[in-house]
Amino acid sequence: MKKLLILLLVPLFLASPDQKVDAQKTNFDYLDIYDLQYVDDPQISPDGNTIIYVRHQFDVMTDRRYTNLWSISFSGDNHKPITSGKLGYGTPVWSPDGSRIAYTSSEDGSNQVFVRWMDSGATSSITNLTHSPGNLQWSPDGTQLLFTINIPAEQPKIANLPSPPEGAEWTEGATVIDQVYYQADGSFDTLEESYSHIYLISAEGGAPRKLTDGNYDHSSPSWAPDGGSILFTADRSGNADLDPNNAQIYEMNIESGEMTQITNKRGPHGSPKISPDGQYIAYTGYEDQFVGYQLTDLYIMNRDGSNLQKISDDLDMDVSDITWANDSRSLYFRYDEEGNSKLGNIRLNGDYVTVASNLGTSSIGRPYGGGAYSVADNGRFAISLGSPDRPTELAVGHFPTRMAITQLTNLNELFTESKNLGVTTEFWVDSSVDDFEIHGWILTPPDFDPSQQYPMILEIHGGPHTNYGPRFTPELQLMASKGYVVVYTNPRGSTSYSTEFASYINQNYPSEDHNDLMDAVDYVVDLGYIDEDRLYITGGSGGGVLSSWAIGKTDRFAAAVVAKPVINWYSFVLTADMYPFFAKYWFTEYPWDDPEQYLERSPISLVGNVTTPTMLLVGEYDYRTPVSESQQYYQALKLRGVDASMVKISDSSHSIASTPSNLIRKVAYILGWFEKY
Ligand SMILES: CC(=O)N[C@@H](C)C(=O)N[C@@H](C)C(=O)N[C@@H](C)C(=O)O
């Protein structure tokens, strides 16, 4: 008995100290997804004393994500629900005096705008809309709200059809399509032609006033400090559908409805905001060069559009989500840097600082960037705080005193205390083809022991102009919990490093990003704990491009799962929902004018080399990277006698992870395929 006892105790001491398996805990498993909770969209009150945030939860019975509004004080006290139930509440916005919040809710069966009086808790819907509202913006005096909704365009009759006889059982009929955008990923039906318009409504309800007109989209409304006018963006050229990157800034006088175009440089103009002193307009954008990646900069100009200045020259990172500081002397903004999502503050002379790092999203999928923040008049701010080890929580801080960031919520404390999770470690590897350094992370299994040999999965991000980072990723944690070392990287083309790095694959994708991925695999293999006979590769969307490209270049992988890929750029730009953008920005010619340009960068051109057993996996209603792309590769592999399988995830769009059970299915099919080999 004594000898048996010693044998039983030894393995526990072998585990590396930082990954000792706690026998009281269990490994992260598929159904644990439904226990996760996320903080998103934290909105701090104007006086900085209270934060309203959106809490994301999941219901295993309805297989749905549902959201509620919660409130907590800046000190962390008085944490309580504002709404409850398994419905949808979102986009909370404080009134300028902090007495009310406006938000959207589906509690009445359709998405409407609600207002809550914070002192009494009285709540009322103030709209009765037929389409979902968005972009809620309080007027400076708190008496009115702006919002946008999509309004169907008048549809001309195409044919004078006879009516079926009474009781006849004719077929459904036909869908007439004549607009450029007739499908959008996430909308399962054919799109009706509609345009986004801006409305104004009393904060106490009543008939809304339609401010904009015409068959044009109007977006990003914001108020002038005096409440006399609003800014918004629109491309009213009449060619916006086929020229998708040229929205301009307009100012509209609320009383007269008179509209003035403020900008006219070619290129996108996003999120126009007037400074609190009324002196400047800030916006994000760039001068369009018609290439795949273009750095999004921050500009300021006078109210009339004169004296335009780019103030983010020293940043070389994409700027988004801008907010003027109360003194009109700086702006807060979101940016990603080396795979870390951050909140920054930039002065009008271009000097900038990082205010907070490690922002997180509410995704249950892969570790993409993102995050949310808000700032009070006194410099207090709230952020969605991410971490590689737990879902996103709420944190607060103060700028410029730079008090320590304080995490206020711990929604997942019991979860993280009861689960053995994979551990994320960072690495950099020198490119084998030039001077770039490639950034990556290794997610090791909960019971990891570097003296053992492990199967390895290389998981590749899409976009391609996005970035992965040390962020909580249930999708990859599930792979690690099943015993895999999971490696993920930011190959060239990824954002958050430099314009040079991201632009390298402009009209040159895929290319040496493949080498970056193989350099990362070589690096991790050289660490000595990977079984080289059990190397696996997978990736979604752009990651599907690179995983199918890779197995056309090497047979080092025991198996591959190519998820929602582009396989043939020629067919892709003629079937994808965003086809005008893809054709005009990812290529220099149309496919019929230069088929070779499309074919030479298409994974289908390398399928003749493939020996790797491959599963295709795609959402049944994926309109971003259509099912037909996966079908081409699957059928080519079958014709070549390569072991292939194809999984179509039912009722799924491009965003497979938007439904928890579909995320579970995706990981289970991926691991099932790898286990087979
Ligand atoms: C950044 C981004 O999403 N770009 C779009 C043009 C896009 O939809 N790209 C897809 C081809 C893609 O790779 N999407 C990634 C984000 C995914 O994992 O779905």
The ligand as a Gaussian input file, in Angstrom:
#p B3LYP/6-31G(d) Opt

LIG

0 1
 C      -11.701000      42.746000     -40.349000
 C      -12.791000      42.096000     -41.124000
 O      -13.665000      41.456000     -40.609000
 N      -12.757000      42.281000     -42.437000
 C      -13.839000      41.933000     -43.297000
 C      -13.501000      42.416000     -44.665000
 C      -14.125000      40.432000     -43.314000
 O      -15.249000      40.046000     -43.173000
 N      -13.073000      39.615000     -43.464000
 C      -13.328000      38.166000     -43.537000
 C      -12.822000      37.640000     -44.838000
 C      -12.638000      37.541000     -42.336000
 O      -11.540000      37.011000     -42.438000
 N      -13.270000      37.728000     -41.146000
 C      -12.632000      37.330000     -39.886000
 C      -12.674000      38.505000     -38.941000
 C      -13.345000      36.129000     -39.231000
 O      -12.706000      35.414000     -38.415000
 O      -14.540000      35.943000     -39.536000

